[in-house]
Amino acid sequence: MTWIGEEIILENATLGERVVERTHASGATVAFCRKPGYLRRYACFSTRFGSVDDRYRINGGPEVLLPDGIAHFLEHKMFEGPEEDAFVQFSRMGASANAFTSFVGTTYLFSCVDGFFPCLDHLVRFVQQPHFTTENVEKEKGIIGQEIRMYADNPGWKVYFNLLAGLYKNHPVAKDIAGTEQTIAGITPQMLDQCWSTFYHPSNMILLAVADEDPETFFEAAGRLLSEQDLGAAPAVEKILTEEPAAPAREQVRQQMQVGRSKVLLGWKDLHPGIGGRDLMRKELVTEVMLECVFGQSGPLFEELYRKDLIDDSFSTSYQIHSDVGHSATGGDSADPDRLIDVIREEVGRIRKVGIDPVDIERQRRSAIGYLLRAFNSLDHIAGSYCGTRFLDGDPFEVVDLLAEITTKEVEERLQEHLIPDQMSSSIVTS
């Protein structure tokens, strides 16, 4: 039996998108989104294993503590086969391949115009056939160490992770996804194999294609490929969450680097253990609308800061949400970061008193809907949105309907509960 359970169809008339989702007998979620008329084909194989997954237990057994950076390290090693690098074979088939590790997941992907199914074969097979040796693991430590040092010299990277260090006291989201040279030094082939066996079981993974192909032909190919490896029953994995206090860890983190213009970020964090799916998606969307109303480039605060020469066009705002925590980050380059922080703290306090103009809320809500309608023309966006949302037990195509439901009251309440001046942390990188 190749498929188990009911077929799930996720679709949205406004977006004009439809994904068919099936569960393979191995436990893998297999999904297909047809894009008629598109020449480019895209597929990804993603696992719910990211940098924040640092503690777990299996079947109620003892707690396992993982070194920082191991999810990213594993991603690097998955491409190395016994005979050649997986990238080389993709290139030979005319495909563009990549992989990335985020806080909550790791994704392997390719895009191509021709040869979609041979590329799909290669994608599934190399992810399900790791090759770890003492020699190639030790070699990779030098390569990743060089990458870590490169990012350590990047002011934009440092100002962001310094902000996370200011926001979070305990949570692993504050740690660099690649870890440090010290934490990766102790990684062994046995550790990598244990992580792969635990988190790369098909039951923890999504195989998705976005292409102008026949759906049944795709599902037949996917079913065949996933049946090639019998990885046994799914392990009962319990990810252990880290308790995090509500208050920021530090009011400010400063670092000196060689920069022509100082960089500054301000942030607020959220704690939301126990919620997911639609509720988590709605919280993310309401927060993003609120942040754009307060800090967006079409708003009065941006105009005032720009007129005072405290910011430039690099100033932006964003919100990142994970299973149990989230945080906003607002800022950019500034000639006077300390003055900028003071003005923003003062103005946020004032906005909390007078509220947000309902006209601004409606404009930002409509703007967000327009952005999404355009974004779903991108195969990469469809895939990234689908996997990220499904990992949080949500429906990626509900996003437009949720935005349409957002009320002025929700945005105002989010302003009051999130942008608390005394709960703000800031990060400055200056020369």
C-alpha positions as CSV (number, residue, x, y, z in Angstrom):
1,M,0.0,0.0,0.0
2,T,1.6,3.3,-1.2
3,W,-0.7,5.8,0.3
4,I,-2.5,5.9,3.6
5,G,-5.3,8.1,5.0
6,E,-7.4,10.7,3.2
7,E,-6.2,12.9,0.4
8,I,-6.1,16.5,1.5
9,I,-6.8,19.4,-0.9
10,L,-5.7,22.9,0.1
11,E,-7.0,25.6,-2.2
12,N,-8.0,29.3,-2.4
13,A,-10.1,30.9,-5.0
14,T,-8.6,34.3,-4.5
15,L,-5.1,33.1,-5.0
16,G,-6.1,30.6,-7.6
17,E,-3.8,28.0,-6.0
18,R,-4.5,24.3,-5.3
19,V,-2.3,21.8,-3.6
20,V,-3.0,18.1,-3.4
21,E,-1.5,16.4,-0.4
22,R,-1.2,12.7,0.3
23,T,0.5,10.7,3.1
24,H,2.9,8.0,1.9
25,A,3.0,4.6,3.7
26,S,6.5,5.6,5.0
27,G,4.8,8.6,6.8
28,A,6.1,11.3,4.4
29,T,3.8,14.1,3.4
30,V,3.8,14.4,-0.4
31,A,2.3,17.4,-2.0
32,F,1.8,18.8,-5.5
33,C,0.9,22.2,-6.8
34,R,0.3,22.4,-10.6
35,K,1.3,25.6,-12.4
36,P,0.0,25.4,-15.9
37,G,2.1,27.2,-18.5
38,Y,5.2,27.6,-16.3
39,L,8.4,26.3,-17.9
40,R,10.4,26.1,-14.7
41,R,9.8,23.2,-12.3
42,Y,10.6,23.2,-8.6
43,A,10.8,20.6,-5.9
44,C,11.9,20.4,-2.3
45,F,12.4,17.8,0.4
46,S,12.1,19.4,3.8
47,T,12.5,18.2,7.4
48,R,11.2,19.7,10.6
49,F,14.7,19.9,12.0
50,G,16.3,23.3,12.5
51,S,18.8,25.2,14.7
52,V,16.4,25.5,17.7
53,D,15.9,21.8,17.9
54,D,18.7,21.3,20.4
55,R,17.1,19.0,23.0
56,Y,14.9,15.9,22.5
57,R,14.1,12.4,23.8
58,I,12.9,9.3,22.1
59,N,10.2,7.0,23.5
60,G,10.4,8.8,26.8
61,G,14.1,8.0,27.2
62,P,16.9,10.2,28.4
63,E,17.3,13.7,27.2
64,V,19.7,14.2,24.3
65,L,21.5,17.5,24.0
66,L,22.8,18.5,20.6
67,P,25.7,20.9,19.9
68,D,24.8,24.3,18.4
69,G,25.0,24.2,14.6
70,I,24.5,20.5,14.1
71,A,21.4,20.9,11.9
72,H,23.3,23.2,9.6
73,F,26.3,20.9,9.6
74,L,24.1,17.9,8.7
75,E,22.7,19.9,5.8
76,H,26.2,20.4,4.4
77,K,27.2,16.7,4.8
78,M,24.0,15.4,3.1
79,F,25.3,16.5,-0.3
80,E,28.5,14.5,-0.1
81,G,28.1,11.0,-1.6
82,P,30.5,8.1,-1.7
83,E,31.4,8.9,-5.3
84,E,30.5,12.5,-6.1
85,D,28.8,15.6,-4.6
86,A,25.1,15.7,-5.2
87,F,25.5,19.3,-6.6
88,V,27.6,17.9,-9.4
89,Q,25.0,15.5,-10.5
90,F,22.3,18.2,-10.4
91,S,24.5,20.4,-12.5
92,R,25.1,17.6,-15.0
93,M,21.3,17.3,-15.4
94,G,20.9,21.0,-16.0
95,A,19.3,21.8,-12.7
96,S,20.0,24.5,-10.1
97,A,20.2,23.0,-6.6
98,N,20.5,24.5,-3.1
99,A,19.8,23.8,0.5
100,F,19.3,25.9,3.6
101,T,18.8,25.5,7.3
102,S,16.5,27.8,9.3
103,F,15.6,28.0,12.9
104,V,12.9,25.4,12.5
105,G,13.7,23.3,9.4
106,T,16.1,22.2,6.7
107,T,15.2,22.2,3.0
108,Y,16.9,20.6,0.0
109,L,15.7,21.9,-3.4
110,F,16.2,22.1,-7.1
111,S,14.7,23.9,-10.0
112,C,14.9,23.0,-13.7
113,V,13.2,23.4,-17.1
114,D,13.9,19.9,-18.4
115,G,14.5,16.6,-16.8
116,F,12.2,17.1,-13.8
117,F,11.7,13.5,-12.9
118,P,15.4,12.4,-13.0
119,C,16.1,15.4,-10.8
120,L,13.3,14.3,-8.4
121,D,14.9,10.8,-8.3
122,H,18.2,12.3,-7.3
123,L,16.7,14.6,-4.7
124,V,14.9,11.9,-2.8
125,R,17.7,9.4,-3.1
126,F,20.6,11.5,-1.8
127,V,18.6,12.9,1.1
128,Q,17.7,9.3,2.1
129,Q,21.2,7.9,1.7
130,P,23.7,9.9,3.9
131,H,27.4,9.3,3.7
132,F,29.3,10.2,6.9
133,T,33.0,9.4,7.4
134,T,35.5,10.6,9.9
135,E,37.5,12.2,7.1
136,N,34.7,14.1,5.4
137,V,33.3,15.3,8.7
138,E,36.7,16.7,9.8
139,K,37.1,18.3,6.4
140,E,33.7,20.0,6.7
141,K,34.6,21.5,10.1
142,G,37.2,23.7,8.3
143,I,34.7,24.7,5.6
144,I,31.9,25.6,8.0
145,G,34.4,27.3,10.3
146,Q,35.4,29.6,7.5
147,E,31.7,30.3,6.8
148,I,31.2,31.2,10.5
149,R,34.1,33.6,10.4
150,M,32.8,35.2,7.3
151,Y,29.4,35.9,8.9
152,A,31.1,37.1,12.0
153,D,32.6,39.9,9.8
154,N,29.2,40.8,8.3
155,P,27.8,43.9,10.2
156,G,24.2,43.1,9.0
157,W,24.4,39.6,10.3
158,K,25.9,40.6,13.6
159,V,23.5,43.4,14.3
160,Y,20.6,40.9,13.9
161,F,22.0,38.1,16.0
162,N,23.1,40.6,18.6
163,L,19.5,41.8,18.8
164,L,18.4,38.2,19.4
165,A,21.0,37.9,22.1
166,G,19.5,41.0,23.7
167,L,15.9,39.7,23.4
168,Y,16.4,36.1,24.5
169,K,17.9,34.8,27.7
170,N,17.7,31.1,27.3
171,H,16.0,30.2,24.0
172,P,18.2,28.7,21.2
173,V,16.7,31.0,18.6
174,A,19.3,33.5,19.8
175,K,22.2,31.3,18.7
176,D,23.8,31.5,15.2
177,I,22.3,28.8,13.0
178,A,25.8,27.6,12.0
179,G,26.9,27.4,15.6
180,T,30.4,28.4,16.6
181,E,33.8,26.9,15.7
182,Q,33.9,25.5,19.3
183,T,30.4,23.9,19.2
184,I,31.0,22.2,15.8
185,A,34.4,20.9,16.8
186,G,32.9,18.0,18.7
187,I,30.5,16.8,16.0
188,T,31.2,13.2,14.9
189,P,29.8,10.9,12.2
190,Q,27.9,9.0,14.9
191,M,26.1,12.3,16.0
192,L,25.2,13.1,12.5
193,D,23.9,9.6,11.8
194,Q,21.8,9.8,15.0
195,C,20.3,13.2,14.0
196,W,19.5,11.9,10.5
197,S,17.9,8.7,11.9
198,T,15.8,10.8,14.3
199,F,14.8,13.8,12.3
200,Y,15.1,12.7,8.7
201,H,12.5,9.9,9.0
202,P,9.9,10.3,6.3
203,S,7.2,10.9,8.9
204,N,9.0,14.2,9.8
205,M,9.4,15.4,6.2
206,I,7.5,17.0,3.3
207,L,8.2,16.3,-0.4
208,L,6.7,19.1,-2.5
209,A,6.7,19.8,-6.2
210,V,5.4,23.0,-8.0
211,A,5.4,22.3,-11.7
212,D,3.4,22.0,-14.9
213,E,3.3,18.2,-14.8
214,D,0.6,15.6,-14.5
215,P,-0.2,15.2,-10.8
216,E,-0.7,11.4,-10.9
217,T,2.7,11.0,-12.7
218,F,4.3,12.9,-9.9
219,F,2.6,10.9,-7.1
220,E,3.5,7.7,-8.8
221,A,7.2,8.7,-9.0
222,A,7.2,10.1,-5.4
223,G,5.6,6.9,-4.1
224,R,8.1,4.7,-5.9
225,L,11.1,6.7,-4.6
226,L,9.9,6.8,-1.0
227,S,9.3,3.0,-1.1
228,E,13.0,2.3,-2.1
229,Q,14.2,2.8,1.5
230,D,12.6,1.0,4.4
231,L,13.5,3.2,7.3
232,G,11.2,1.4,9.7
233,A,8.6,2.8,12.1
234,A,8.7,6.5,13.0
235,P,10.6,7.2,16.3
236,A,8.5,8.8,19.0
237,V,10.4,12.1,19.2
238,E,9.7,14.6,21.9
239,K,11.3,18.0,21.2
240,I,12.0,19.7,24.5
241,L,11.2,23.4,24.6
242,T,13.3,25.9,26.5
243,E,11.6,28.1,29.0
244,E,12.0,31.8,28.3
245,P,11.1,34.8,30.5
246,A,8.9,37.5,29.1
247,A,11.4,40.3,29.7
248,P,14.3,40.9,27.3
249,A,17.7,39.5,28.4
250,R,19.5,42.8,27.9
251,E,18.3,46.4,27.1
252,Q,21.1,46.9,24.5
253,V,23.9,45.1,22.8
254,R,26.7,47.2,21.2
255,Q,29.6,46.1,19.0
256,Q,32.3,47.9,17.2
257,M,33.1,46.9,13.6
258,Q,34.3,48.6,10.5
259,V,31.2,50.3,9.1
260,G,30.7,53.5,7.2
261,R,27.4,54.1,8.8
262,S,26.1,52.6,12.1
263,K,23.5,49.9,12.0
264,V,20.7,49.7,14.5
265,L,17.9,47.2,15.2
266,L,15.1,47.5,17.8
267,G,13.1,44.4,18.8
268,W,10.3,43.0,20.9
269,K,9.8,39.3,21.6
270,D,6.7,37.1,22.0
271,L,6.1,33.9,23.9
272,H,3.3,31.7,22.6
273,P,3.8,28.0,23.6
274,G,0.9,25.8,22.8
275,I,-0.7,27.6,19.9
276,G,-0.3,26.7,16.3
277,G,-2.1,26.5,12.9
278,R,-4.6,29.1,12.2
279,D,-4.2,31.0,15.5
280,L,-0.4,31.3,14.9
281,M,-0.9,32.4,11.3
282,R,-3.4,35.1,12.4
283,K,-1.1,36.4,15.1
284,E,1.7,36.7,12.6
285,L,-0.4,38.6,10.0
286,V,-2.0,40.9,12.6
287,T,1.5,41.7,13.9
288,E,2.9,42.4,10.4
289,V,0.0,44.8,9.6
290,M,0.5,46.6,13.0
291,L,4.3,46.9,12.4
292,E,3.8,48.4,9.0
293,C,1.3,50.9,10.3
294,V,3.8,52.0,13.0
295,F,7.1,51.7,11.2
296,G,6.3,51.3,7.5
297,Q,7.7,53.6,4.8
298,S,4.3,55.1,4.0
299,G,3.7,56.1,7.6
300,P,4.2,59.4,9.5
301,L,6.9,58.0,11.8
302,F,9.1,57.0,8.9
303,E,8.7,60.4,7.3
304,E,9.6,62.1,10.6
305,L,12.7,60.0,11.1
306,Y,13.8,60.5,7.5
307,R,13.3,64.2,7.7
308,K,15.5,64.3,10.9
309,D,18.2,62.4,9.0
310,L,18.0,59.6,11.5
311,I,17.3,56.9,8.9
312,D,17.6,56.2,5.2
313,D,15.9,53.8,2.8
314,S,17.4,50.8,4.5
315,F,14.9,51.3,7.4
316,S,12.4,48.4,7.5
317,T,10.4,46.2,9.9
318,S,9.6,42.5,10.0
319,Y,8.2,39.8,12.3
320,Q,9.6,36.3,12.7
321,I,7.4,33.6,14.2
322,H,8.3,30.1,15.4
323,S,6.5,27.4,17.2
324,D,6.8,28.8,20.7
325,V,8.5,32.3,20.3
326,G,8.5,35.2,17.9
327,H,10.1,38.6,17.6
328,S,9.9,41.8,15.6
329,A,13.0,43.6,14.3
330,T,12.9,47.3,13.1
331,G,15.8,49.4,12.0
332,G,18.5,50.0,9.4
333,D,21.5,52.3,8.9
334,S,21.7,55.5,11.0
335,A,24.1,58.4,11.5
336,D,22.9,58.7,15.1
337,P,21.6,55.3,16.4
338,D,21.2,56.4,20.1
339,R,19.1,59.4,19.1
340,L,17.1,57.1,16.8
341,I,16.3,54.7,19.6
342,D,15.2,57.5,21.9
343,V,12.9,59.0,19.3
344,I,11.4,55.6,18.4
345,R,10.8,54.7,22.1
346,E,9.1,58.1,22.6
347,E,7.0,57.9,19.5
348,V,5.9,54.3,20.1
349,G,4.7,55.4,23.6
350,R,2.8,58.3,22.0
351,I,1.2,56.0,19.3
352,R,0.1,53.6,22.0
353,K,-1.8,56.4,23.7
354,V,-3.5,57.8,20.6
355,G,-3.9,54.6,18.7
356,I,-3.5,53.8,15.0
357,D,-5.7,55.5,12.3
358,P,-8.2,52.9,11.1
359,V,-7.5,54.2,7.5
360,D,-3.9,53.3,7.9
361,I,-4.8,49.8,9.1
362,E,-7.1,49.3,6.1
363,R,-4.4,50.5,3.7
364,Q,-1.8,48.2,5.1
365,R,-4.1,45.3,5.2
366,R,-5.0,45.8,1.5
367,S,-1.3,46.3,0.7
368,A,-0.5,43.0,2.3
369,I,-3.1,41.2,0.3
370,G,-1.8,42.7,-2.9
371,Y,1.8,41.6,-2.0
372,L,0.6,38.1,-1.5
373,L,-1.3,37.9,-4.7
374,R,1.9,38.8,-6.5
375,A,4.2,36.6,-4.4
376,F,2.2,33.5,-5.2
377,N,3.3,33.8,-8.8
378,S,6.8,32.7,-7.6
379,L,7.4,28.9,-7.4
380,D,9.9,29.5,-4.6
381,H,7.4,31.5,-2.6
382,I,4.7,28.8,-2.9
383,A,7.1,26.1,-1.8
384,G,8.6,28.1,1.1
385,S,5.2,29.3,2.3
386,Y,3.7,25.8,2.0
387,C,6.5,24.0,3.9
388,G,6.9,26.7,6.6
389,T,3.2,26.8,7.2
390,R,2.6,23.1,7.3
391,F,5.4,22.7,9.7
392,L,3.3,24.9,12.0
393,D,0.1,22.9,11.3
394,G,-1.4,25.7,9.2
395,D,-2.9,26.1,5.7
396,P,-0.7,28.3,3.6
397,F,-3.6,29.4,1.3
398,E,-5.7,30.6,4.3
399,V,-3.4,33.7,4.5
400,V,-5.5,35.9,2.2
401,D,-8.7,35.0,3.9
402,L,-7.1,35.7,7.3
403,L,-5.9,39.1,6.1
404,A,-9.4,39.9,4.9
405,E,-10.8,39.1,8.4
406,I,-8.3,41.3,10.3
407,T,-10.1,44.0,12.3
408,T,-9.0,47.4,13.6
409,K,-9.5,46.1,17.2
410,E,-7.1,43.2,16.7
411,V,-4.4,45.5,15.4
412,E,-4.9,47.9,18.2
413,E,-4.8,45.1,20.8
414,R,-1.6,43.8,19.2
415,L,0.0,47.2,19.4
416,Q,-0.7,47.3,23.2
417,E,0.5,43.8,24.0
418,H,3.6,43.7,21.8
419,L,5.2,47.2,21.4
420,I,5.8,47.9,25.1
421,P,8.6,50.5,25.4
422,D,10.1,49.0,28.5
423,Q,10.2,45.5,26.9
424,M,12.3,46.7,24.0
425,S,15.9,45.6,23.3
426,S,18.2,47.2,20.8
427,S,21.4,46.3,18.9
428,I,23.9,48.7,17.6
429,V,27.0,48.1,15.4
430,T,29.1,51.1,15.1
431,S,32.7,52.0,14.1
